[in-house]
Amino acid sequence: MNLFDVYPSFNVEPVKGEGPYIWDKNGKKYVDFYGGHAVMSIGHSHPHYVQKIESQLRQLGFYSNSTQNPLQEAFAQKLTQMSGYSDYRLFLCNTGAEANESAFTLASHQTGRRKILTFTKGFHGRTSAARSVTDLPKVASVNAQHEVAKIPLNDLYAVQKHLQTQEFAAVIIEGVQGFGGVYVPNSQFVEQLAQVCKATQTVLILDEIQSGYGRTGKFFAHQYTSIRPDVITMAKGMGNGFPIGGMLISPEFTPWKGMLGTTFGGNHLACVAGLAVLEIIAQENLMRNAEKVGQYLKQKLDTIAGIKEVRGKGLMIGLEFDFPVQALREQLLYEHQVFTGISGTHVLRILPPLTITPHDADWLVNALQSVLCQTVINY
Ligand SMILES: Cc1ncc(COP(=O)(O)O)c(C=O)c1O
């Protein structure tokens, strides 16, 4: 049977990972500035993470949410403590899209409304409502039934115009727009958005699925502002490859039995994986590392001729070019063994594990310098 072929992919087969490095089946070593799409927070095969999952698997891998699982409480306690949201509650699921989908359900129950306000260039997942608030072409008709308005990022007037109708259940905004090109929303705009949400009883959902979990140097990217969103959605870096999603929910929401649910979410293996990730982020001071190495990297990247703009925060960096970057990305990978991500056609997305060192950062910088120098000579 053949695979249903939907992913553009590189001709590389990774078989081993350690920290920020990957080896392919021929033994060639790569440095991972893509993080498997912002997933690798603590790096590949961290021994503490491996040991915790291994020993839990020998004990009990899974049982359903219809029984007691104190690992969930331990996870919630550690997560709320590290994020600074100790009065919020945790709902666990499996993916980012599921977290956002659950956030919309919550918002709709809370407000009795159904419309959602979202931003152009936003990405929130590929399930039904999540897909409809995502700024991608080719929406399937089954996903197009949702009532959604899309407005430009940082446009306060458009926010006010829509929310004053009091018809919107929620606004969803990324901590930093990833897929759309690595755009950091203006802090003042985010604060005013939170005020308008409060005044109009609209639920503010902060999608920190890509920008959260220490990636920008704070636990969540919106913590560079003073706001406290109603719901914060998470996934990617939460499990370091183990599929975990979740939301932190403000005390304003009251749960009732059956309000939300999932078969696999919060299972025993997921909880120990999630706990191990948080322990390593704390023990190895990875948020500080993301901030420090991110600054170092940005300073170096700023000096490279040929990059139109360097933007982002911490270890979520976008490099915009005047030309489509697919060939550049391939050269970085095949000639310099550097994995990078992409946003649209003209932006390289840099999303390494939070463990990278300045030495690793130099690998990327030197590779970029070398490829861009060749590009200029070829022109
Ligand atoms: C900001 C954001 N939200 C939601 C999602 C969807 O997450 P998942 O692919 O785990 O469903 C993504 C995935 O790239 C994302 O970047």
The ligand as a Gaussian input file, in Angstrom:
#p B3LYP/6-31G(d) Opt

LIG

0 1
 C        0.604000      28.375000      16.226000
 C        0.118000      26.988000      15.929000
 N       -1.110000      26.626000      16.329000
 C       -1.580000      25.385000      16.099000
 C       -0.835000      24.442000      15.428000
 C       -1.386000      23.070000      15.179000
 O       -0.725000      22.134000      15.955000
 P       -0.806000      20.564000      15.600000
 O       -0.083000      20.369000      14.316000
 O       -0.137000      19.898000      16.777000
 O       -2.246000      20.227000      15.514000
 C        0.444000      24.790000      14.974000
 C        1.255000      23.812000      14.206000
 O        2.161000      24.141000      13.481000
 C        0.933000      26.101000      15.228000
 O        2.140000      26.481000      14.809000

